[in-house]
Amino acid sequence: MLRLFREDLRAVLQNDAAARSTVETVLAHSPLHAIWIYRIAHALYALGLPWLPRLLSAFARFGTGVEIHPAARIGRRFFIDHGTGVVIGETAEIGDDCVMFHNVTLGGTGKHEGKRHPTLGDSVFVGTGATLLGPIRVGRGARIGAGAFIHMRDVPAETTVVGVPARIVKQDGTRVDAELPRAAAGETAP
Ligand SMILES: CC(C)(COP(=O)(O)OP(=O)(O)OC[C@H]1O[C@@H](n2cnc3c(N)ncnc32)[C@H](O)[C@@H]1OP(=O)(O)O)[C@@H](O)C(=O)NCCC(=O)NCCS
């Protein structure tokens, strides 16, 4: 757990241009506090504790504006900048080295049961205000532009997607203009 905490801290120091010092970041970077509290809540959730994980998550939301369900699975070195308004749902999965700004939603559509939230591969970037809905897959290295809206569409690896509804504007660094493929999970509830 301490190793995870240290890696999360290092991710802030590496990614946040405004991070001045380790002490200041530990004391004042509220999205980092939210991630640390999530890591404790997730460990307690995995042990099967009934209400404490949700209580911790509610406490983190109150103090940081970041709401992460304790059952969500989040990889190493996760960095959230600013944080307020981030919502990460119960069955969301996030790979290693992902970056996310404020007001991002990894949510459900309301039509699915079981796995109903997005899965992000490693090194995914999600800009401020992006909304990703449903059990969709976002491939490794994808970049989701600020304000993008994605509903039941998968995002291929190494693409940049922007807009409402989101479209692919870059693939492997080359400018393109293409639709996102329908989510492999399908439009209907499993
Ligand atoms: C999408 C993003 C990651 C850039 O990725 P990129 O691969 O470097 O893409 P580019 O900047 O080359 O843009 C490619 C095209 O998408 C457009 N575009 C970029 N970001 C966009 C956005 N958020 N919404 C709509 N269009 C966007 C560009 O205008 C460009 O279109 P054009 O070629 O027709 O002019 C970046 O623009 C972005 O949205 N970052 C989020 C930053 C953020 O959340 N900041 C919060 C700070 S508090």
The ligand as a MOL file (V3000), in Angstrom:
LIG
                    3D

  0  0  0     0  0            999 V3000
M  V30 BEGIN CTAB
M  V30 COUNTS 48 50 0 0 0
M  V30 BEGIN ATOM
M  V30 1 C -7.4940 16.3690 -27.3850 0
M  V30 2 C -6.2010 16.9280 -26.7910 0
M  V30 3 C -5.6660 15.9500 -25.7490 0
M  V30 4 C -5.1480 17.1670 -27.8950 0
M  V30 5 O -4.7740 15.9710 -28.4990 0
M  V30 6 P -3.8610 15.9710 -29.8110 0
M  V30 7 O -3.7200 14.5410 -30.2370 0
M  V30 8 O -2.5990 16.7360 -29.5470 0
M  V30 9 O -4.7710 16.7280 -30.8800 0
M  V30 10 P -4.6070 18.1740 -31.5810 0
M  V30 11 O -4.3590 19.2380 -30.5760 0
M  V30 12 O -3.5870 18.0530 -32.7010 0
M  V30 13 O -6.0530 18.3810 -32.2060 0
M  V30 14 C -6.5440 17.5960 -33.2670 0
M  V30 15 C -7.8300 18.2380 -33.7380 0
M  V30 16 O -8.8260 18.1450 -32.6920 0
M  V30 17 C -9.3020 19.4520 -32.3360 0
M  V30 18 N -9.4650 19.4390 -30.8690 0
M  V30 19 C -8.4900 19.2790 -29.9390 0
M  V30 20 N -9.0270 19.2330 -28.7090 0
M  V30 21 C -10.3550 19.3780 -28.8680 0
M  V30 22 C -11.4250 19.4100 -27.9560 0
M  V30 23 N -11.2240 19.2470 -26.6420 0
M  V30 24 N -12.6850 19.5360 -28.4430 0
M  V30 25 C -12.9040 19.6820 -29.7740 0
M  V30 26 N -11.9080 19.6720 -30.7050 0
M  V30 27 C -10.6560 19.5200 -30.2440 0
M  V30 28 C -8.2110 20.4170 -32.8000 0
M  V30 29 O -8.7460 21.6910 -33.0370 0
M  V30 30 C -7.7420 19.7130 -34.0350 0
M  V30 31 O -8.6560 19.9440 -35.0830 0
M  V30 32 P -8.1710 20.5480 -36.5200 0
M  V30 33 O -7.0340 19.6760 -36.9660 0
M  V30 34 O -9.3900 20.4410 -37.3800 0
M  V30 35 O -7.7500 21.9460 -36.2300 0
M  V30 36 C -6.4040 18.3260 -26.1710 0
M  V30 37 O -6.8420 19.2500 -27.1580 0
M  V30 38 C -7.3670 18.3520 -25.0150 0
M  V30 39 O -8.5860 18.4170 -25.1660 0
M  V30 40 N -6.7600 18.3210 -23.8080 0
M  V30 41 C -7.4840 18.4240 -22.5840 0
M  V30 42 C -6.7970 19.4390 -21.7160 0
M  V30 43 C -7.5520 19.7300 -20.4530 0
M  V30 44 O -8.4890 19.0570 -20.0840 0
M  V30 45 N -7.0920 20.7580 -19.7890 0
M  V30 46 C -7.6660 21.1750 -18.5470 0
M  V30 47 C -6.6910 22.1150 -17.8980 0
M  V30 48 S -7.3300 22.7910 -16.4230 0
M  V30 END ATOM
M  V30 BEGIN BOND
M  V30 1 1 1 2
M  V30 2 1 2 3
M  V30 3 1 2 4
M  V30 4 1 2 36
M  V30 5 1 4 5
M  V30 6 1 5 6
M  V30 7 2 6 7
M  V30 8 1 6 8
M  V30 9 1 6 9
M  V30 10 1 9 10
M  V30 11 2 10 11
M  V30 12 1 10 12
M  V30 13 1 10 13
M  V30 14 1 13 14
M  V30 15 1 14 15
M  V30 16 1 15 16
M  V30 17 1 15 30
M  V30 18 1 16 17
M  V30 19 1 17 18
M  V30 20 1 17 28
M  V30 21 1 18 19
M  V30 22 1 18 27
M  V30 23 2 19 20
M  V30 24 1 20 21
M  V30 25 1 21 22
M  V30 26 2 21 27
M  V30 27 1 22 23
M  V30 28 2 22 24
M  V30 29 1 24 25
M  V30 30 2 25 26
M  V30 31 1 26 27
M  V30 32 1 28 29
M  V30 33 1 28 30
M  V30 34 1 30 31
M  V30 35 1 31 32
M  V30 36 2 32 33
M  V30 37 1 32 34
M  V30 38 1 32 35
M  V30 39 1 36 37
M  V30 40 1 36 38
M  V30 41 2 38 39
M  V30 42 1 38 40
M  V30 43 1 40 41
M  V30 44 1 41 42
M  V30 45 1 42 43
M  V30 46 2 43 44
M  V30 47 1 43 45
M  V30 48 1 45 46
M  V30 49 1 46 47
M  V30 50 1 47 48
M  V30 END BOND
M  V30 END CTAB
M  END
